């Protein structure tokens, strides 16, 4: 499992983020405080506090391709 912090500023950022994450077969969660949502769910992401960095948990060891695509969102 790998964990990184991300930042999503705009609704377009959320849409782009979900499109990228959905192209990969890994289970991916977003964690903000004690709330955890599926990172492939747009509605779930909008239920989080997007004004703060969010922790992205990727349940795979070899996820370099995903991390490379998510580089614009890394905090």
N, C-alpha and C positions, 0 to 999 in steps of 0.2 A: 504494500500500500504506500502511496505517495501522497503528501499533503502540501499544498501551496496556497498562498493567499491571492485572491483576485479582487478586482474592483470593476464594477459595472456602473457606468455613469448615466446612460440613456436607455430608453426602451429599445432603440436600434442595437445597442450593445448586447442587450439580453437576447434579442432575436439572433444575432450573429453567433453569440456564445452557444446557444442551444443548437443551432444548425451544425456547428463544429463538433460539439459533444455527441450529437446523435449519429454522426458518421463513424464513430468508433464503438467497438463492441464491449467496452469496459463498463462496469457499474461505477457510477460517479454520483457523489452526494455533495451538497453545499451545506455548510454549517455556519450559523450566525448565532452566537450565544448558545442557548440550549435547544434552538430550533434546527432541525435537519430536514432537508427536502431533496428530492431527486433532481439532479442537475439537468436532466432531460425534460423537465416540466417547466414550461414558461409560467404557468399560474403559480406553481410552487415557488419559483424564484421571486416573483412579485410579492409574495407574502413575507419575504425577508426584509430587513432594514438595509436598503442598498446604499445608505449614506456612509456606511462603514465597510472596511475590507471584510471579505467573506472567505472562509476557509473551504478550499476545494479538496475533497478526498477522492482519490482515484484508486480503485481496488484492483490494481495490476502493478507488476514490477517493471515491465517493459512498455512504458507509455511515453517514450520520447517523442514520437510523432504527434501525439495529442498535445503535449506540452509545447512543442514548436509552433503548432497552429494557434495555441492560446496565448502566445507571447504578448500580444497587445493588451491583454486583460490582466496580466500578472502585476501584483502590487509590490 
